[in-house]
Amino acid sequence: MPEPRPVPRLAARAVIVEDGQLLLVNAFAGPHTTLWCAPGGGAEMGASLPDTLIREVFEETGLTIAVGDPCLVNEFHAPERHFHQVEVFFRAQVTRGTLDPGWRDPEDIVTDRRWVTYTEMAALRVKPDSLADVAFGVGFAYDPLERLINP
């Protein structure tokens, strides 16, 4: 009997732009990572993607958000780890809170968060590759399957 194939993980991420800056969080746990991404995380059974996003953004940043329209679908794949994640990015707005340097992610994955301009993003390692253009542009994008990179 063949081995069951892993099911892709579904995640929701927030594209939050305020005053010409996009909110980013560290993509992997720990201080060693230099990879940044939009806040968000994995969907749970029975939770909508917007509800998932509200929960995840609060856990990672302490911010309360309103979720808007989808703006990007991205896929990551790490075949050697049997990992495949499909991410749906939504435009979002902060409705309450500010970034508090003392905020702690209960899962200890996100340890750093920052606001960055389009120009500043060029000097950072950010995934997915299309995030800057989508965040600071308009419209919807599909970012085809890309290999997951190490922290």
OpenMM code with the backbone's topology and positions (N, CA, C; nanometers):
from openmm import Vec3, app, unit

residues = "MET PRO GLU PRO ARG PRO VAL PRO ARG LEU ALA ALA ARG ALA VAL ILE VAL GLU ASP GLY GLN LEU LEU LEU VAL ASN ALA PHE ALA GLY PRO HIS THR THR LEU TRP CYS ALA PRO GLY GLY GLY ALA GLU MET GLY ALA SER LEU PRO ASP THR LEU ILE ARG GLU VAL PHE GLU GLU THR GLY LEU THR ILE ALA VAL GLY ASP PRO CYS LEU VAL ASN GLU PHE HIS ALA PRO GLU ARG HIS PHE HIS GLN VAL GLU VAL PHE PHE ARG ALA GLN VAL THR ARG GLY THR LEU ASP PRO GLY TRP ARG ASP PRO GLU ASP ILE VAL THR ASP ARG ARG TRP VAL THR TYR THR GLU MET ALA ALA LEU ARG VAL LYS PRO ASP SER LEU ALA ASP VAL ALA PHE GLY VAL GLY PHE ALA TYR ASP PRO LEU GLU ARG LEU ILE ASN PRO".split()
positions = [
    Vec3(0.0852, -0.1185, 0.0000),
    Vec3(0.0000, 0.0000, 0.0000),
    Vec3(0.0895, 0.1245, 0.0000),
    Vec3(0.0624, 0.2217, -0.0897),
    Vec3(0.1477, 0.3412, -0.0957),
    Vec3(0.1340, 0.4254, 0.0304),
    Vec3(0.2428, 0.4980, 0.0626),
    Vec3(0.2432, 0.5876, 0.1781),
    Vec3(0.1514, 0.7063, 0.1490),
    Vec3(0.0728, 0.7505, 0.2481),
    Vec3(-0.0161, 0.8636, 0.2230),
    Vec3(0.0649, 0.9906, 0.1941),
    Vec3(0.0149, 1.0695, 0.1016),
    Vec3(0.0809, 1.1953, 0.0688),
    Vec3(0.0427, 1.3001, 0.1711),
    Vec3(0.1386, 1.3826, 0.2144),
    Vec3(0.1027, 1.4894, 0.3089),
    Vec3(0.0101, 1.5910, 0.2435),
    Vec3(-0.0790, 1.6421, 0.3194),
    Vec3(-0.1740, 1.7421, 0.2718),
    Vec3(-0.1091, 1.8796, 0.2869),
    Vec3(-0.1221, 1.9677, 0.1885),
    Vec3(-0.0664, 2.1021, 0.2058),
    Vec3(-0.1283, 2.1720, 0.3262),
    Vec3(-0.0449, 2.2453, 0.3974),
    Vec3(-0.0898, 2.3258, 0.5109),
    Vec3(-0.1487, 2.4545, 0.4554),
    Vec3(-0.2591, 2.5015, 0.5119),
    Vec3(-0.3233, 2.6249, 0.4701),
    Vec3(-0.2944, 2.7330, 0.5733),
    Vec3(-0.2518, 2.8492, 0.5264),
    Vec3(-0.2207, 2.9595, 0.6167),
    Vec3(-0.2812, 3.0893, 0.5643),
    Vec3(-0.3004, 3.1843, 0.6555),
    Vec3(-0.3480, 3.3182, 0.6207),
    Vec3(-0.2436, 3.4187, 0.6691),
    Vec3(-0.2195, 3.5206, 0.5881),
    Vec3(-0.1215, 3.6241, 0.6237),
    Vec3(-0.1806, 3.7618, 0.5979),
    Vec3(-0.1358, 3.8601, 0.6777),
    Vec3(-0.1886, 3.9963, 0.6708),
    Vec3(-0.0908, 4.0897, 0.6016),
    Vec3(-0.1414, 4.1646, 0.5061),
    Vec3(-0.0661, 4.2712, 0.4410),
    Vec3(-0.1186, 4.4012, 0.5028),
    Vec3(-0.0428, 4.4524, 0.5988),
    Vec3(-0.0821, 4.5713, 0.6744),
    Vec3(0.0144, 4.6837, 0.6387),
    Vec3(-0.0358, 4.7844, 0.5697),
    Vec3(0.0457, 4.8997, 0.5306),
    Vec3(-0.0116, 5.0232, 0.5994),
    Vec3(0.0745, 5.0926, 0.6735),
    Vec3(0.0368, 5.2173, 0.7401),
    Vec3(0.1454, 5.3199, 0.7141),
    Vec3(0.1058, 5.4388, 0.6766),
    Vec3(0.2004, 5.5485, 0.6542),
    Vec3(0.3162, 5.5066, 0.5651),
    Vec3(0.2866, 5.4310, 0.4602),
    Vec3(0.3888, 5.3909, 0.3645),
    Vec3(0.4834, 5.2835, 0.4146),
    Vec3(0.4443, 5.2120, 0.5201),
    Vec3(0.5278, 5.1051, 0.5754),
    Vec3(0.4467, 4.9773, 0.5910),
    Vec3(0.5115, 4.8642, 0.5614),
    Vec3(0.4511, 4.7315, 0.5728),
    Vec3(0.4984, 4.6658, 0.7013),
    Vec3(0.4072, 4.6004, 0.7713),
    Vec3(0.4432, 4.5279, 0.8926),
    Vec3(0.4993, 4.3911, 0.8568),
    Vec3(0.6201, 4.3611, 0.9068),
    Vec3(0.6838, 4.2310, 0.8865),
    Vec3(0.7186, 4.1698, 1.0208),
    Vec3(0.7287, 4.0367, 1.0229),
    Vec3(0.7720, 3.9623, 1.1410),
    Vec3(0.8803, 3.8638, 1.0982),
    Vec3(0.9613, 3.8189, 1.1959),
    Vec3(1.0608, 3.7172, 1.1615),
    Vec3(0.9895, 3.5891, 1.1184),
    Vec3(1.0451, 3.5239, 1.0172),
    Vec3(0.9778, 3.4086, 0.9567),
    Vec3(1.0027, 3.2780, 1.0302),
    Vec3(1.1111, 3.2690, 1.1037),
    Vec3(1.1440, 3.1472, 1.1787),
    Vec3(1.1748, 3.1858, 1.3220),
    Vec3(1.1545, 3.0939, 1.4129),
    Vec3(1.1811, 3.1202, 1.5543),
    Vec3(1.3297, 3.1396, 1.5789),
    Vec3(1.3601, 3.2258, 1.6736),
    Vec3(1.4982, 3.2427, 1.7171),
    Vec3(1.5669, 3.3634, 1.6570),
    Vec3(1.6723, 3.4090, 1.7213),
    Vec3(1.7429, 3.5295, 1.6774),
    Vec3(1.8329, 3.5072, 1.5563),
    Vec3(1.8562, 3.3825, 1.5164),
    Vec3(1.9479, 3.3524, 1.4065),
    Vec3(1.8890, 3.3809, 1.2686),
    Vec3(1.7587, 3.3949, 1.2588),
    Vec3(1.6964, 3.4103, 1.1283),
    Vec3(1.7107, 3.5526, 1.0747),
    Vec3(1.7274, 3.5626, 0.9455),
    Vec3(1.7296, 3.6927, 0.8791),
    Vec3(1.6154, 3.7016, 0.7783),
    Vec3(1.5243, 3.6067, 0.7815),
    Vec3(1.4134, 3.6020, 0.6869),
    Vec3(1.2896, 3.6651, 0.7497),
    Vec3(1.2228, 3.7510, 0.6716),
    Vec3(1.1041, 3.8219, 0.7175),
    Vec3(0.9831, 3.7819, 0.6339),
    Vec3(0.8632, 3.7944, 0.6933),
    Vec3(0.7388, 3.7646, 0.6230),
    Vec3(0.6267, 3.8486, 0.6829),
    Vec3(0.5110, 3.8424, 0.6212),
    Vec3(0.3924, 3.9081, 0.6757),
    Vec3(0.3405, 3.8258, 0.7935),
    Vec3(0.2826, 3.8903, 0.8953),
    Vec3(0.2295, 3.8142, 1.0091),
    Vec3(0.1129, 3.7258, 0.9682),
    Vec3(0.0988, 3.6145, 1.0378),
    Vec3(-0.0104, 3.5215, 1.0108),
    Vec3(0.0325, 3.3812, 1.0436),
    Vec3(-0.0516, 3.2844, 1.0111),
    Vec3(-0.0167, 3.1466, 1.0418),
    Vec3(-0.1221, 3.0487, 0.9955),
    Vec3(-0.1056, 2.9271, 1.0426),
    Vec3(-0.1852, 2.8153, 0.9976),
    Vec3(-0.3304, 2.8193, 1.0401),
    Vec3(-0.4146, 2.7763, 0.9469),
    Vec3(-0.5578, 2.7680, 0.9737),
    Vec3(-0.5870, 2.6471, 1.0617),
    Vec3(-0.6877, 2.6612, 1.1440),
    Vec3(-0.7333, 2.5510, 1.2282),
    Vec3(-0.8680, 2.5028, 1.1762),
    Vec3(-0.8934, 2.3754, 1.1940),
    Vec3(-1.0195, 2.3165, 1.1490),
    Vec3(-1.1371, 2.3957, 1.2064),
    Vec3(-1.2297, 2.4348, 1.1201),
    Vec3(-1.3502, 2.5040, 1.1629),
    Vec3(-1.3362, 2.6546, 1.1739),
    Vec3(-1.2163, 2.7089, 1.1577),
    Vec3(-1.1965, 2.8541, 1.1650),
    Vec3(-1.1841, 2.9098, 1.0233),
    Vec3(-1.2495, 3.0203, 0.9975),
    Vec3(-1.2367, 3.0845, 0.8672),
    Vec3(-1.0967, 3.1441, 0.8541),
    Vec3(-1.0561, 3.1723, 0.7311),
    Vec3(-0.9256, 3.2351, 0.7113),
    Vec3(-0.9197, 3.3733, 0.7768),
    Vec3(-1.0234, 3.4586, 0.7652),
    Vec3(-1.0176, 3.5859, 0.8372),
    Vec3(-1.0076, 3.5683, 0.9896),
    Vec3(-1.0832, 3.4732, 1.0453),
    Vec3(-1.0732, 3.4486, 1.1903),
    Vec3(-0.9333, 3.3994, 1.2273),
    Vec3(-0.8767, 3.3126, 1.1439),
    Vec3(-0.7399, 3.2652, 1.1653),
    Vec3(-0.6438, 3.3831, 1.1666),
    Vec3(-0.6609, 3.4723, 1.0707),
    Vec3(-0.5714, 3.5863, 1.0587),
    Vec3(-0.5820, 3.6798, 1.1785),
    Vec3(-0.7015, 3.7089, 1.2228),
    Vec3(-0.7206, 3.7948, 1.3405),
    Vec3(-0.6492, 3.7342, 1.4609),
    Vec3(-0.6662, 3.6033, 1.4816),
    Vec3(-0.6020, 3.5353, 1.5945),
    Vec3(-0.4503, 3.5382, 1.5817),
    Vec3(-0.3993, 3.5009, 1.4651),
    Vec3(-0.2551, 3.4916, 1.4456),
    Vec3(-0.1854, 3.6275, 1.4571),
    Vec3(-0.2438, 3.7301, 1.3966),
    Vec3(-0.1822, 3.8629, 1.4046),
    Vec3(-0.1794, 3.9104, 1.5490),
    Vec3(-0.2867, 3.8870, 1.6240),
    Vec3(-0.2862, 3.9271, 1.7645),
    Vec3(-0.1790, 3.8512, 1.8430),
    Vec3(-0.1701, 3.7191, 1.8214),
    Vec3(-0.0695, 3.6396, 1.8931),
    Vec3(0.0717, 3.6886, 1.8620),
    Vec3(0.0979, 3.7195, 1.7353),
    Vec3(0.2338, 3.7541, 1.6941),
    Vec3(0.2718, 3.8991, 1.7199),
    Vec3(0.1711, 3.9894, 1.7260),
    Vec3(0.2039, 4.1318, 1.7351),
    Vec3(0.1329, 4.2068, 1.8467),
    Vec3(0.0244, 4.1520, 1.8999),
    Vec3(-0.0557, 4.2239, 1.9975),
    Vec3(-0.1524, 4.3222, 1.9345),
    Vec3(-0.1605, 4.3240, 1.8016),
    Vec3(-0.2477, 4.4169, 1.7310),
    Vec3(-0.3819, 4.3515, 1.6978),
    Vec3(-0.4873, 4.4305, 1.7043),
    Vec3(-0.6191, 4.3872, 1.6601),
    Vec3(-0.6394, 4.4439, 1.5202),
    Vec3(-0.6894, 4.3598, 1.4293),
    Vec3(-0.7027, 4.4022, 1.2899),
    Vec3(-0.8427, 4.3793, 1.2366),
    Vec3(-0.8726, 4.4509, 1.1293),
    Vec3(-0.9898, 4.4246, 1.0459),
    Vec3(-0.9359, 4.3661, 0.9161),
    Vec3(-0.9946, 4.2577, 0.8711),
    Vec3(-0.9469, 4.1865, 0.7525),
    Vec3(-1.0229, 4.2334, 0.6290),
    Vec3(-0.9469, 4.2648, 0.5244),
    Vec3(-1.0053, 4.3095, 0.3989),
    Vec3(-0.9998, 4.2008, 0.2924),
    Vec3(-0.9789, 4.2425, 0.1692),
    Vec3(-0.9817, 4.1521, 0.0548),
    Vec3(-0.8529, 4.0723, 0.0389),
    Vec3(-0.8619, 3.9536, -0.0199),
    Vec3(-0.7404, 3.8789, -0.0537),
    Vec3(-0.6609, 3.9557, -0.1593),
    Vec3(-0.5272, 3.9453, -0.1522),
    Vec3(-0.4438, 4.0169, -0.2486),
    Vec3(-0.3302, 3.9314, -0.3041),
    Vec3(-0.3071, 3.8132, -0.2473),
    Vec3(-0.1972, 3.7296, -0.2943),
    Vec3(-0.2216, 3.5863, -0.2498),
    Vec3(-0.1924, 3.4918, -0.3369),
    Vec3(-0.1878, 3.3502, -0.3003),
    Vec3(-0.0461, 3.3046, -0.3296),
    Vec3(0.0155, 3.2394, -0.2329),
    Vec3(0.1536, 3.1961, -0.2453),
    Vec3(0.1648, 3.0502, -0.2009),
    Vec3(0.2588, 2.9787, -0.2625),
    Vec3(0.2854, 2.8406, -0.2223),
    Vec3(0.4336, 2.8237, -0.1927),
    Vec3(0.4635, 2.7577, -0.0807),
    Vec3(0.6000, 2.7210, -0.0459),
    Vec3(0.6106, 2.5695, -0.0448),
    Vec3(0.7256, 2.5205, -0.0841),
    Vec3(0.7450, 2.3767, -0.0918),
    Vec3(0.8863, 2.3426, -0.0465),
    Vec3(0.8976, 2.2483, 0.0434),
    Vec3(1.0265, 2.1941, 0.0856),
    Vec3(1.0150, 2.0423, 0.0744),
    Vec3(1.0393, 1.9854, -0.0445),
    Vec3(1.0141, 1.8436, -0.0661),
    Vec3(1.0940, 1.7521, 0.0257),
    Vec3(1.2149, 1.7932, 0.0609),
    Vec3(1.2965, 1.7089, 0.1496),
    Vec3(1.2364, 1.6963, 0.2891),
    Vec3(1.1516, 1.7929, 0.3282),
    Vec3(1.0838, 1.7882, 0.4584),
    Vec3(0.9375, 1.7498, 0.4433),
    Vec3(0.8954, 1.7167, 0.3204),
    Vec3(0.7548, 1.6848, 0.2931),
    Vec3(0.6639, 1.7977, 0.3406),
    Vec3(0.7063, 1.9210, 0.3127),
    Vec3(0.6319, 2.0400, 0.3552),
    Vec3(0.5826, 2.1147, 0.2330),
    Vec3(0.4536, 2.1488, 0.2342),
    Vec3(0.3910, 2.2273, 0.1279),
    Vec3(0.2887, 2.3159, 0.1960),
    Vec3(0.3035, 2.4460, 0.1812),
    Vec3(0.2112, 2.5406, 0.2440),
    Vec3(0.1516, 2.6323, 0.1391),
    Vec3(0.0205, 2.6492, 0.1455),
    Vec3(-0.0508, 2.7432, 0.0610),
    Vec3(-0.0942, 2.8585, 0.1516),
    Vec3(-0.0539, 2.9797, 0.1124),
    Vec3(-0.0829, 3.0974, 0.1935),
    Vec3(-0.1754, 3.1911, 0.1171),
    Vec3(-0.2795, 3.2379, 0.1862),
    Vec3(-0.3692, 3.3381, 0.1308),
    Vec3(-0.3441, 3.4669, 0.2090),
    Vec3(-0.2995, 3.5697, 0.1379),
    Vec3(-0.2705, 3.6998, 0.1980),
    Vec3(-0.3925, 3.7897, 0.1830),
    Vec3(-0.4248, 3.8600, 0.2909),
    Vec3(-0.5374, 3.9532, 0.2919),
    Vec3(-0.4867, 4.0918, 0.3288),
    Vec3(-0.5407, 4.1935, 0.2643),
    Vec3(-0.5141, 4.3297, 0.3109),
    Vec3(-0.5838, 4.3435, 0.4461),
    Vec3(-0.5200, 4.4154, 0.5369),
    Vec3(-0.5765, 4.4320, 0.6704),
    Vec3(-0.5398, 4.5689, 0.7257),
    Vec3(-0.6176, 4.6137, 0.8230),
    Vec3(-0.5924, 4.7412, 0.8899),
    Vec3(-0.5891, 4.7188, 1.0394),
    Vec3(-0.4999, 4.7900, 1.1064),
    Vec3(-0.4942, 4.7864, 1.2520),
    Vec3(-0.6121, 4.8662, 1.3053),
    Vec3(-0.6891, 4.8051, 1.3936),
    Vec3(-0.8018, 4.8742, 1.4553),
    Vec3(-0.7738, 4.9098, 1.6010),
    Vec3(-0.6753, 4.8405, 1.6599),
    Vec3(-0.6414, 4.8703, 1.7997),
    Vec3(-0.5003, 4.8209, 1.8291),
    Vec3(-0.4264, 4.9046, 1.9002),
    Vec3(-0.2947, 4.8656, 1.9478),
    Vec3(-0.1804, 4.9296, 1.8715),
    Vec3(-0.0635, 4.9204, 1.9314),
    Vec3(0.0616, 4.9630, 1.8689),
    Vec3(0.1638, 4.8538, 1.8989),
    Vec3(0.2704, 4.8517, 1.8201),
    Vec3(0.3737, 4.7505, 1.8449),
    Vec3(0.4420, 4.7793, 1.9770),
    Vec3(0.4377, 4.6831, 2.0657),
    Vec3(0.4995, 4.6928, 2.1979),
    Vec3(0.6219, 4.6028, 2.1974),
    Vec3(0.7425, 4.6587, 2.2184),
    Vec3(0.8622, 4.5743, 2.2157),
    Vec3(0.8600, 4.4632, 2.3212),
    Vec3(0.7771, 4.4769, 2.4230),
    Vec3(0.7677, 4.3750, 2.5266),
    Vec3(0.6671, 4.2652, 2.4963),
    Vec3(0.5948, 4.2783, 2.3822),
    Vec3(0.4937, 4.1779, 2.3472),
    Vec3(0.5603, 4.0441, 2.3228),
    Vec3(0.4965, 3.9376, 2.3686),
    Vec3(0.5527, 3.8040, 2.3514),
    Vec3(0.4539, 3.7118, 2.2827),
    Vec3(0.4987, 3.6522, 2.1723),
    Vec3(0.4197, 3.5526, 2.1004),
    Vec3(0.4086, 3.4302, 2.1908),
    Vec3(0.2871, 3.3841, 2.2204),
    Vec3(0.2735, 3.2689, 2.3098),
    Vec3(0.3424, 3.1427, 2.2582),
    Vec3(0.3649, 3.1332, 2.1273),
    Vec3(0.4340, 3.0166, 2.0712),
    Vec3(0.5848, 3.0403, 2.0569),
    Vec3(0.6306, 3.1604, 2.0907),
    Vec3(0.7727, 3.1977, 2.0810),
    Vec3(0.8314, 3.1781, 1.9418),
    Vec3(0.7505, 3.1960, 1.8395),
    Vec3(0.8010, 3.1897, 1.7026),
    Vec3(0.8401, 3.3302, 1.6584),
    Vec3(0.7455, 3.4231, 1.6708),
    Vec3(0.7750, 3.5617, 1.6343),
    Vec3(0.8418, 3.6295, 1.7536),
    Vec3(0.9652, 3.6720, 1.7310),
    Vec3(1.0409, 3.7405, 1.8354),
    Vec3(1.0782, 3.8822, 1.7939),
    Vec3(1.0518, 3.9158, 1.6665),
    Vec3(1.0829, 4.0494, 1.6173),
    Vec3(0.9774, 4.0903, 1.5168),
    Vec3(0.9425, 4.2153, 1.5184),
    Vec3(0.8439, 4.2709, 1.4265),
    Vec3(0.8876, 4.4121, 1.3946),
    Vec3(0.8591, 4.4560, 1.2717),
    Vec3(0.9003, 4.5909, 1.2337),
    Vec3(0.8193, 4.6419, 1.1162),
    Vec3(0.8119, 4.7748, 1.1067),
    Vec3(0.7500, 4.8430, 0.9941),
    Vec3(0.8613, 4.8801, 0.8971),
    Vec3(0.8420, 4.8530, 0.7667),
    Vec3(0.9443, 4.8832, 0.6668),
    Vec3(0.8820, 4.9473, 0.5429),
    Vec3(0.9611, 5.0324, 0.4792),
    Vec3(0.9183, 5.0944, 0.3541),
    Vec3(0.9520, 5.0008, 0.2382),
    Vec3(0.8996, 5.0333, 0.1222),
    Vec3(0.9307, 4.9563, 0.0013),
    Vec3(1.0812, 4.9557, -0.0229),
    Vec3(1.1458, 5.0691, -0.0082),
    Vec3(1.2905, 5.0797, -0.0299),
    Vec3(1.3672, 4.9955, 0.0719),
    Vec3(1.3262, 4.9982, 0.1978),
    Vec3(1.3943, 4.9197, 0.3013),
    Vec3(1.3804, 4.7694, 0.2765),
    Vec3(1.2701, 4.7285, 0.2168),
    Vec3(1.2493, 4.5860, 0.1908),
    Vec3(1.3547, 4.5297, 0.0953),
    Vec3(1.4074, 4.6142, 0.0075),
    Vec3(1.5073, 4.5688, -0.0896),
    Vec3(1.6339, 4.5185, -0.0205),
    Vec3(1.6610, 4.5654, 0.1006),
    Vec3(1.7809, 4.5243, 0.1732),
    Vec3(1.7554, 4.4054, 0.2663),
    Vec3(1.6324, 4.3569, 0.2701),
    Vec3(1.5952, 4.2466, 0.3596),
    Vec3(1.5687, 4.1194, 0.2803),
    Vec3(1.5822, 4.0058, 0.3480),
    Vec3(1.5381, 3.8780, 0.2920),
    Vec3(1.3912, 3.8629, 0.3303),
    Vec3(1.3029, 3.8716, 0.2311),
    Vec3(1.1584, 3.8683, 0.2547),
    Vec3(1.0970, 3.7631, 0.1650),
    Vec3(1.0030, 3.6862, 0.2179),
    Vec3(0.9281, 3.5890, 0.1393),
    Vec3(0.7810, 3.6147, 0.1581),
    Vec3(0.7010, 3.5989, 0.0579),
    Vec3(0.7356, 3.5589, -0.0774),
    Vec3(0.7988, 3.6737, -0.1559),
    Vec3(0.8571, 3.6394, -0.2681),
    Vec3(0.9278, 3.7371, -0.3497),
    Vec3(0.8388, 3.8524, -0.3943),
    Vec3(0.7123, 3.8278, -0.4152),
    Vec3(0.6211, 3.9298, -0.4672),
    Vec3(0.5591, 4.0180, -0.3592),
    Vec3(0.5922, 3.9963, -0.2319),
    Vec3(0.5238, 4.0669, -0.1232),
    Vec3(0.5353, 4.2185, -0.1336),
    Vec3(0.6522, 4.2708, -0.1604),
    Vec3(0.6683, 4.4167, -0.1669),
    Vec3(0.5810, 4.4767, -0.2756),
    Vec3(0.5843, 4.4170, -0.3945),
    Vec3(0.5045, 4.4705, -0.5049),
    Vec3(0.3554, 4.4636, -0.4746),
    Vec3(0.3108, 4.3557, -0.4138),
    Vec3(0.1693, 4.3423, -0.3802),
    Vec3(0.1315, 4.4409, -0.2700),
    Vec3(0.2153, 4.4527, -0.1680),
    Vec3(0.1836, 4.5397, -0.0546),
    Vec3(0.1736, 4.6857, -0.0959),
    Vec3(0.2661, 4.7295, -0.1790),
    Vec3(0.2715, 4.8705, -0.2138),
    Vec3(0.2088, 4.9011, -0.3501),
    Vec3(0.1573, 4.7979, -0.4172),
    Vec3(0.0894, 4.8170, -0.5453),
    Vec3(-0.0581, 4.7930, -0.5279),
    Vec3(-0.1216, 4.7576, -0.6349),
    Vec3(-0.2641, 4.7267, -0.6300),
    Vec3(-0.2878, 4.5959, -0.7021),
    Vec3(-0.4034, 4.5391, -0.6788),
    Vec3(-0.4392, 4.4185, -0.7511),
    Vec3(-0.4097, 4.2918, -0.6743),
    Vec3(-0.4302, 4.1812, -0.7436),
    Vec3(-0.4171, 4.0473, -0.6871),
    Vec3(-0.3055, 3.9750, -0.7599),
    Vec3(-0.2314, 3.8921, -0.6882),
    Vec3(-0.1216, 3.8178, -0.7512),
    Vec3(-0.1248, 3.6724, -0.7073),
    Vec3(-0.0765, 3.5853, -0.7953),
    Vec3(-0.0514, 3.4465, -0.7599),
    Vec3(0.0981, 3.4257, -0.7758),
    Vec3(0.1639, 3.3898, -0.6673),
    Vec3(0.3073, 3.3665, -0.6675),
    Vec3(0.3254, 3.2154, -0.6774),
    Vec3(0.3740, 3.1644, -0.7902),
    Vec3(0.3794, 3.0200, -0.8093),
    Vec3(0.4699, 2.9509, -0.7076),
    Vec3(0.4553, 2.8211, -0.7037),
    Vec3(0.5280, 2.7376, -0.6095),
    Vec3(0.6760, 2.7730, -0.6075),
    Vec3(0.7267, 2.8089, -0.4885),
    Vec3(0.8682, 2.8365, -0.4739),
    Vec3(0.9241, 2.7527, -0.3608),
    Vec3(1.0514, 2.7174, -0.3738),
    Vec3(1.1137, 2.6368, -0.2700),
    Vec3(1.1292, 2.7172, -0.1427),
    Vec3(1.1007, 2.6546, -0.0319),
    Vec3(1.1204, 2.7140, 0.0979),
    Vec3(1.2685, 2.7291, 0.1227),
    Vec3(1.3116, 2.8431, 0.1745),
    Vec3(1.4538, 2.8628, 0.2006),
    Vec3(1.4805, 2.8567, 0.3492),
    Vec3(1.6028, 2.8284, 0.3837),
    Vec3(1.6426, 2.8170, 0.5240),
    Vec3(1.6484, 2.9535, 0.5906),
    Vec3(1.6356, 2.9540, 0.7242),
    Vec3(1.6408, 3.0790, 0.7973),
    Vec3(1.7737, 3.1446, 0.7764),
] * unit.nanometer
topology = app.Topology()
chain = topology.addChain("A")
for resn in residues:
    res = topology.addResidue(resn, chain)
    for name in ("N", "CA", "C"):
        topology.addAtom(name, app.Element.getBySymbol(name[0]), res)
